[in-house]
Amino acid sequence: MQVVACQLDIAWEDKPRNHQRVTELLQAAHIEPGALIVLPEMFDTGFSMRVAATAQSSQRESEGFLRGLAIKYRAAVLGGVVAPQVGETAANEAVVFAPDGSELARYRKMQPFSLSGEDQLYPAGERHTLFEWQGVKIAPFICYDLRFPELFRTAIRDGAEMFAVIACWPAVRSEHWVRLLQARAIENLALVIGVNRCGSEPNLDFDGRSVAFDQLGKFLFEADRREQVLNCELDVAAMRAWRDKFPALRDSRILK
């Protein structure tokens, strides 16, 4: 299965500009039918705490854009959006669309980043979500979720074989980003893709480093700090063969 990571320099709170830039980046990329295209958390606004700017209207324009990409490229598309506002709050979500435009999955971030006040504006979700693409069971997660390995283990218990983590993860802690993703791959015998933003917003810089790992924790790709699209082929058979051979999941008392 081909995975395509779109590492975007997100224009602050500017949805039309970000939609245009994603369109340009993907047009220049090689994308096979049946691929999984992944965009960052809050891909069309940046990690803003101004809910009025990030939330979609009732027409869900951000999701409509992602749905259009799925149809155009005959691929599954996963991206971070904010649901329509309810009162003073909204949901920080990952949504996935199939090539026919149907919704494959919707996940609400379970661990809002309290240091930024996200937990007051974007209430936490209650559980993980799984979807199946190209015969692979995939669990999406969002940014700060990555620091909580128990969330990933619970998804493994329900059959996850791959994690797709989308983020606005700042450069000051980027080594944590890469090493935690690698750890999630190794400890869960799972395929992992992490798609981060690059560039800057009013108070933070981002150095990208979107990355993919196989089930052994081997790098499949790692982006630098520039805006770019990277892709690779995931060897699903090798991941399953390793799970059959190496007993870590079978030996886990938590998973029994």
Secondary structure, 3 states (H helix, E strand, C coil): CEEEEEECECCCCCHHHHHHHHHHHHHCCCCCCCCEEECCCCCCCCCCCCHHHHCCCCCCHHHHHHHHHHHHHCCEEEEEEECCCECCECCEEEEEECCCCCEEEEEECCCCCHHHCHHHHCCCCCCCCCEEECCEEEEEEEHHHHHCHHHHHHHHHCCCCEEEEECCCCHHHHHHHHHHHHHHHHHHCCEEEEECCEEEECCEEEECCCEEECCCCCEEEECCCCCEEEEEECCHHHHHHHHHHCCHHHHCCCCC
